């Protein structure tokens, strides 16, 4: 792919020009990264270790947390390093890697959210068939399909983008190597292959969106038919976290990529990129844990166990004996 361009590196958009604001950006992104690492790490560990959470809903939530960690780890560390060392450069190979993994993690998350909407649909609309339609093998197959299909999707987009010649400079107007901003640097007209990939991706994205909307229409109809208010409240509680995550993810992504050119600006594009790429991985664990008592109990049990083990280890060390895991 490097033969398609003589560019050896790209220049990313800085968040600030002054040294003080650059350091503020570093510490802000560091805090967001640590929050995402802590929240998603607790969900992954809790769902993996607690037998009560070995259900389809938490299996998909574990996969979502893995994708969130991957997405934020693809863009934020390089931006933090550039602010800390007062530089803008990213190598050509680094940009290729960033584009591939960002598309992969973001699109796989979108596909997984679609699968999770199906999980909620079956749980509420067809509860008697839940164990049959969403057995362990079916869940693994659906998650694997989401990961594998989006891996291929990211590979096609990345290969197509970096096979184009870049003759309009190497300054990317974004804090990471974002696909639309890179295409602006290309001097070639859109070819049939590129248009085909974009059209297929758009249809798949629209199909997933229509599927999620259709699932929630059926869910709301089923919930409104529940006679007891307590039953309706419980059903809504299982759907609200997923609906909130989907709304945040889809609304920021749509506005970032489909907003009118008349209101487009560098600062607005930068802010929207942060909203759809950096904020969700840190906020999603909080959204899913706020109204989920089972997850809260599992996290509390995990934290309590870790604290107890640490205290026991310290006391044992003070007495001269060795800690045992």
C-alpha positions in Angstrom: 0.0 0.0 0.0 2.9 2.4 0.6 3.6 2.4 -3.1 0.5 4.4 -3.7 1.9 7.5 -2.0 5.3 9.0 -1.4 4.2 10.3 2.0 6.1 8.8 4.9 4.1 10.4 7.7 1.0 12.4 8.5 0.4 15.4 10.7 -2.5 15.1 13.1 -4.6 18.0 14.3 -3.5 19.3 17.7 -6.1 20.2 20.4 -4.2 23.3 21.4 -1.2 25.4 20.5 -0.1 26.5 23.9 1.9 24.2 26.1 -0.4 24.6 29.1 -3.5 23.5 27.1 -1.6 20.6 25.6 -0.9 19.3 29.0 -4.5 19.8 30.0 -5.5 17.8 27.0 -3.1 15.0 28.1 -4.4 14.8 31.6 -8.0 15.0 30.4 -7.5 12.1 28.0 -5.6 10.2 30.6 -8.5 10.5 33.0 -11.0 9.3 30.4 -8.7 6.4 29.4 -8.3 5.3 33.0 -12.1 5.5 33.5 -12.7 3.4 30.4 -10.1 0.9 31.5 -11.5 0.6 35.0 -15.2 0.5 34.0 -14.8 -2.0 31.1 -12.2 -4.0 33.0 -14.6 -4.5 35.9 -17.4 -5.6 33.6 -15.1 -8.0 31.8 -13.7 -9.5 34.9 -17.1 -9.7 36.7 -19.0 -11.3 33.9 -16.2 -13.8 33.3 -15.8 -14.8 37.0 -19.4 -14.7 38.3 -21.4 -17.7 37.3 -24.7 -15.8 37.7 -23.7 -13.6 34.8 -23.1 -16.4 32.4 -26.1 -15.5 30.3 -26.4 -14.2 26.7 -27.0 -10.6 27.8 -23.8 -10.4 29.8 -21.9 -12.4 27.2 -22.6 -9.7 24.7 -21.9 -7.0 27.2 -18.5 -8.6 27.8 -17.8 -8.4 24.0 -19.0 -4.8 24.0 -16.5 -3.9 26.7 -13.7 -5.5 24.8 -14.6 -3.5 21.7 -14.8 -0.3 23.8 -11.3 -0.9 25.2 -10.0 -1.6 21.7 -11.6 1.6 20.2 -10.3 4.0 22.8 -6.8 2.3 22.8 -6.6 2.9 19.1 -6.9 6.7 19.0 -6.3 8.2 22.5 -2.7 7.0 23.4 -1.2 8.5 20.2 -3.0 11.8 20.7 -1.9 11.9 24.4 1.7 11.2 23.3 1.6 14.0 20.7 0.4 16.5 23.3 2.9 15.4 25.9 5.9 15.6 23.4 4.6 18.6 21.5 4.5 16.9 18.2 1.9 16.1 15.5 3.5 13.4 13.5 2.2 9.8 13.0 4.1 7.4 10.7 2.4 6.1 7.5 2.3 2.6 8.9 1.0 3.9 12.2 -1.8 5.7 10.3 -2.7 2.6 8.4 -2.8 0.6 11.7 -5.0 3.3 13.3 -7.5 3.4 10.5 -7.8 -0.4 10.3 -8.4 -0.9 14.0 -10.6 2.1 14.5 -12.9 1.0 11.7 -12.8 -2.6 13.0 -13.7 -1.8 16.6 -16.3 0.9 15.8 -18.1 -1.1 13.1 -17.9 -4.3 15.2 -19.5 -2.4 18.1 -22.3 -1.3 15.9 -22.9 -4.9 14.7 -22.8 -6.1 18.3 -25.3 -3.5 19.4 -27.6 -4.9 16.7 -27.2 -8.4 18.0 -27.9 -7.1 21.5 -31.2 -5.6 20.3 -32.1 -9.1 19.1 -31.3 -10.5 22.5 -33.6 -8.0 24.2 -36.3 -8.7 21.6 -36.2 -12.5 22.2 -36.1 -12.0 26.0 -39.2 -9.8 26.1 -41.2 -10.9 23.1 -40.4 -14.6 23.1 -39.3 -15.5 26.6 -40.3 -19.1 26.3 -38.0 -19.6 23.4 -35.1 -17.6 24.8 -33.0 -20.6 25.8 -33.5 -22.2 22.4 -32.9 -19.2 20.2 -30.0 -17.8 22.2 -28.2 -20.9 23.4 -24.5 -20.7 24.2 -23.5 -21.9 20.7 -25.8 -19.4 19.0 -24.4 -16.5 21.1 -20.8 -17.5 20.2 -21.7 -17.7 16.5 -23.4 -14.3 16.5 -20.6 -12.6 18.3 -18.0 -14.3 16.0 -20.0 -13.2 13.0 -19.9 -9.6 14.2 -16.2 -9.7 14.8 -15.2 -11.5 11.6 -17.5 -9.5 9.2 -16.2 -6.2 10.5 -12.6 -7.4 10.3 -13.2 -7.9 6.6 -15.0 -4.6 6.3 -12.1 -2.7 8.0 -9.6 -4.5 5.8 -11.3 -3.5 2.6 -11.7 0.1 3.6 -8.1 0.3 4.8 -6.6 -1.3 1.7 -8.7 0.8 -0.6 -7.9 4.1 1.1 -4.1 3.6 1.3 -3.9 2.4 -2.3 -4.9 5.9 -3.4 -2.2 8.6 -4.1 -2.1 11.5 -1.5 -1.1 14.7 -3.3 -2.9 17.3 -1.2 -0.4 17.4 1.6 -0.2 15.2 4.7 -2.1 17.3 7.3 -5.1 15.4 8.6 -7.7 17.7 10.1 -8.5 15.4 13.0 -6.8 14.2 16.1 -6.5 10.7 14.7 -6.3 9.2 11.2 -10.0 9.4 10.3 -11.1 7.9 7.0 -13.1 10.9 5.6 -10.2 13.3 6.4 -7.7 11.0 4.7 -9.8 10.8 1.5 -9.7 14.6 1.3 -6.0 14.4 0.8 -6.3 12.1 -2.2 -6.1 13.6 -5.6 -7.8 10.7 -7.4 -11.4 10.7 -8.3 -13.6 8.1 -6.6 -13.3 4.9 -8.5 -16.0 2.2 -8.9 -14.3 0.0 -6.3 -14.4 2.8 -3.7 -18.0 3.8 -4.4 -19.0 0.1 -4.2 -17.4 -0.4 -0.8 -19.1 2.8 0.5 -22.5 1.8 -0.9 -22.3 -1.7 0.6 -21.2 -0.3 4.0 -24.0 2.2 3.9 -26.7 -0.4 3.1 -25.4 -2.7 5.9 -25.3 0.2 8.4 -28.8 1.2 7.4 -30.0 -2.4 7.6 -28.6 -2.7 11.2 -30.3 0.5 12.1 -33.7 -0.6 10.7 -33.3 -3.9 12.5 -32.7 -2.2 15.8 -35.7 0.2 15.3 -37.9 -2.7 14.3 -36.8 -4.7 17.4 -37.6 -1.9 19.8 -41.0 -1.3 18.1 -41.9 -4.9 18.9 -40.4 -4.6 22.4 -42.4 -1.6 23.3 -45.6 -3.2 21.9 -45.0 -6.3 24.1 -44.1 -4.2 27.2 -47.3 -2.1 26.9 -49.3 -5.3 26.9 -47.9 -6.4 30.3 -50.7 -6.0 32.8 -48.7 -5.2 35.9 -46.8 -1.9 36.3 -44.0 -3.7 38.1 -43.6 -6.0 35.1 -43.5 -3.2 32.6 -40.9 -1.4 34.8 -38.7 -4.5 34.9 -38.9 -5.0 31.2 -38.1 -1.4 30.5 -35.1 -1.5 32.9 -33.5 -4.3 30.9 -33.8 -2.3 27.7 -33.0 1.2 28.7 -29.2 0.8 29.1 -28.9 -0.7 25.6 -31.2 1.9 24.2 -29.1 4.7 25.8 -25.9 3.3 24.5 -27.3 2.9 20.9 -28.7 6.4 21.0 -25.4 7.9 22.1 -23.4 5.9 19.5 -25.8 6.4 16.6 -26.7 10.1 17.1 -23.1 11.3 17.5 -21.9 9.1 14.5 -24.7 10.3 12.3 -24.1 13.9 13.1 -20.3 13.6 12.7 -20.6 12.0 9.2 -23.9 13.3 7.8 -24.0 16.9 9.0 -24.5 19.6 6.3 -21.3 21.0 4.9 -22.6 24.5 5.7 -22.2 23.9 9.5 -18.9 22.0 9.2 -15.8 23.4 10.8 -12.5 22.1 12.2 -13.5 22.7 15.8 -16.9 21.1 15.4 -15.5 18.0 13.6 -13.0 17.7 16.4 -15.6 17.9 19.1 -17.9 15.4 17.3 -15.0 12.9 16.9 -14.4 13.1 20.6 -18.1 12.5 21.3 -18.4 9.4 19.1 -14.9 7.8 19.6 -13.7 8.7 23.1 -16.7 9.4 25.3 -18.8 6.2 24.7 -16.1 3.7 25.8 -15.9 5.6 29.2 -19.6 6.1 29.6 -21.0 2.8 28.5 -19.9 0.8 31.7 -21.6 3.5 33.8 -24.8 3.3 31.7 -25.0 -0.5 32.0 -24.3 -0.6 35.7 -26.6 2.2 36.9 -29.9 0.2 36.7 -28.4 -3.3 36.8 -28.5 -4.7 40.3 -27.0 -8.1 39.3 -24.0 -6.3 37.7 -23.6 -4.0 40.6 -23.6 -7.0 43.0 -21.0 -8.8 40.9 -18.7 -5.8 40.7 -19.1 -5.2 44.5 -18.2 -8.8 45.2 -15.2 -8.6 42.9 -13.9 -5.4 44.4 -14.5 -6.7 48.0 -12.7 -9.9 47.2 -9.7 -8.0 45.8 -9.6 -5.6 48.8 -9.8 -8.5 51.2 -7.0 -10.4 49.4 -4.8 -7.3 49.4 -5.4 -6.7 53.2 -4.6 -10.4 53.9 -1.5 -10.1 51.8 -0.3 -7.0 53.7 -1.0 -8.6 57.0 0.8 -11.7 56.0 3.8 -9.7 54.8 3.9 -7.9 58.1 4.0 -11.2 59.9 6.9 -12.4 57.6 4.9 -15.0 55.7 4.4 -15.0 51.9 1.1 -14.0 50.2 -0.7 -16.6 48.2 -3.0 -15.8 45.3 
